[in-house]
Amino acid sequence: MLSYTTGSQDVASDKQILEKYGVTHILNLSKYCQNHFSGSITYRNVQCDDYIHVKVCPMFPDSFKFIDEGRAKGCVFIHCSAGVSRAATFTIAYLMKTEGMPFNEAFDYVKSKRPRICPNEGFMAQLKQYDQELGLSKQVHKNRH
């Protein structure tokens, strides 16, 4: 069983599903989604709008620390409103940082688990830049003569 997963606010409000997967921590990436089970689940709220101009990379270190702490104690659920853009972006970035996966590999892996993902254009550009900063994708240079 995964020690972290991504999805929508619907799952974040469904106690039965959360218990089924042993969720102990929730990273809430939406300004407008409530924390429904504060007594039994540990929450971290990161107010992140789903707009192309929003800078998500500065939000990664604190979020990743929370995910790591949660994984050490149980299972972390990462969600936004629809589980399509923000939650996917943070999950992809987390895989890149902690598992050393290049952007394309991390994206494909998350998409295989949640086919609906579609980070917005700005988030995609930042993930690709993050990949370069982490030095994950090898640039293929062709020698032109």
C-alpha positions as CSV (number, residue, x, y, z in Angstrom):
1,M,0.0,0.0,0.0
2,L,1.2,3.5,-0.8
3,S,2.2,5.8,2.0
4,Y,0.9,8.8,0.1
5,T,-1.7,9.4,-2.5
6,T,-3.5,12.2,-4.3
7,G,-7.1,13.1,-5.1
8,S,-10.0,15.4,-4.6
9,Q,-11.9,17.1,-1.8
10,D,-14.6,14.5,-2.1
11,V,-12.2,11.8,-0.8
12,A,-10.9,14.2,1.8
13,S,-14.4,14.4,3.3
14,D,-15.1,10.7,3.2
15,K,-14.1,9.1,6.5
16,Q,-14.7,5.6,5.3
17,I,-12.3,5.9,2.4
18,L,-9.7,7.7,4.5
19,E,-9.9,4.9,7.1
20,K,-9.8,2.2,4.4
21,Y,-6.4,3.5,3.3
22,G,-5.1,4.3,6.7
23,V,-4.8,8.1,6.1
24,T,-3.2,9.8,9.1
25,H,-2.2,13.1,7.5
26,I,-3.8,15.3,4.8
27,L,-2.0,18.0,2.8
28,N,-4.9,20.4,1.8
29,L,-3.9,22.5,-1.1
30,S,-7.1,24.4,-1.5
31,K,-8.2,27.7,0.2
32,Y,-11.8,26.6,0.2
33,C,-11.8,23.0,1.3
34,Q,-12.5,22.3,5.0
35,N,-10.5,20.0,7.2
36,H,-13.2,17.6,8.2
37,F,-11.5,15.3,10.7
38,S,-9.1,17.5,12.7
39,G,-9.4,15.3,15.8
40,S,-8.2,12.1,14.1
41,I,-6.1,13.4,11.2
42,T,-3.2,15.8,11.1
43,Y,-3.6,18.5,8.5
44,R,-1.3,21.0,6.8
45,N,-3.1,23.7,4.8
46,V,-1.2,25.3,1.9
47,Q,-3.2,28.0,0.3
48,C,-2.4,27.5,-3.4
49,D,-4.6,28.9,-6.1
50,D,-4.8,27.0,-9.4
51,Y,-3.7,29.8,-11.7
52,I,-0.8,29.7,-14.1
53,H,1.0,32.7,-12.5
54,V,1.1,31.1,-9.0
55,K,4.7,30.2,-7.9
56,V,4.4,26.7,-6.4
57,C,8.1,25.8,-6.0
58,P,8.5,27.9,-2.9
59,M,5.7,25.9,-1.3
60,F,7.5,22.6,-1.9
61,P,10.0,22.4,1.0
62,D,7.4,22.8,3.8
63,S,4.9,20.6,2.1
64,F,7.5,17.9,1.5
65,K,8.6,18.0,5.1
66,F,5.0,17.5,6.1
67,I,4.6,14.6,3.7
68,D,7.8,13.0,5.0
69,E,6.6,13.3,8.6
70,G,3.2,11.9,7.7
71,R,4.7,8.9,5.8
72,A,6.8,8.1,8.9
73,K,3.6,7.8,10.9
74,G,1.1,6.5,8.4
75,C,-0.4,7.5,5.1
76,V,-0.6,11.0,3.6
77,F,-3.5,12.1,1.3
78,I,-2.6,15.1,-0.9
79,H,-5.7,17.0,-2.2
80,C,-7.0,20.1,-3.8
81,S,-10.5,20.7,-5.1
82,A,-10.7,18.3,-8.0
83,G,-7.4,16.4,-7.6
84,V,-6.4,17.4,-11.1
85,S,-3.8,20.3,-11.1
86,R,-2.5,21.3,-7.6
87,A,-2.5,17.9,-5.9
88,A,-0.9,16.3,-9.0
89,T,1.7,19.1,-9.2
90,F,2.8,18.6,-5.6
91,T,2.8,14.8,-5.9
92,I,4.9,14.9,-9.1
93,A,7.3,17.3,-7.5
94,Y,7.6,15.2,-4.4
95,L,8.5,12.1,-6.5
96,M,11.1,14.1,-8.4
97,K,12.7,15.3,-5.2
98,T,12.5,12.2,-3.0
99,E,12.7,9.4,-5.6
100,G,14.9,11.1,-8.1
101,M,12.4,10.6,-10.9
102,P,12.7,12.9,-13.9
103,F,9.6,15.0,-14.7
104,N,8.3,12.8,-17.5
105,E,8.7,9.6,-15.4
106,A,7.0,11.2,-12.3
107,F,4.2,12.7,-14.4
108,D,3.6,9.3,-16.1
109,Y,3.6,7.5,-12.8
110,V,1.1,9.8,-11.2
111,K,-1.1,9.7,-14.4
112,S,-1.1,5.9,-14.2
113,K,-2.5,6.1,-10.7
114,R,-4.9,9.0,-11.4
115,P,-5.6,9.4,-15.2
116,R,-7.5,12.7,-14.7
117,I,-4.4,14.7,-13.7
118,C,-3.7,17.9,-15.7
119,P,-1.5,20.4,-14.0
120,N,-2.1,23.9,-15.4
121,E,0.4,25.3,-18.0
122,G,2.2,27.4,-15.3
123,F,2.6,24.5,-13.0
124,M,3.9,22.3,-15.8
125,A,6.5,24.9,-16.7
126,Q,7.6,25.1,-13.1
127,L,7.8,21.3,-12.8
128,K,10.0,21.2,-15.9
129,Q,12.2,23.9,-14.4
130,Y,12.3,22.1,-11.1
131,D,13.5,19.0,-13.0
132,Q,16.4,21.0,-14.5
133,E,17.3,22.5,-11.0
134,L,17.4,19.0,-9.6
135,G,19.5,17.8,-12.5
136,L,17.2,14.9,-13.2
137,S,16.7,14.9,-17.0
138,K,19.8,14.4,-19.0
139,Q,20.0,16.8,-21.9
140,V,20.9,15.1,-25.1
141,H,23.2,17.3,-27.2
142,K,23.7,16.5,-30.8
143,N,27.0,17.3,-32.3
144,R,26.4,19.3,-35.5
145,H,29.1,19.4,-38.1
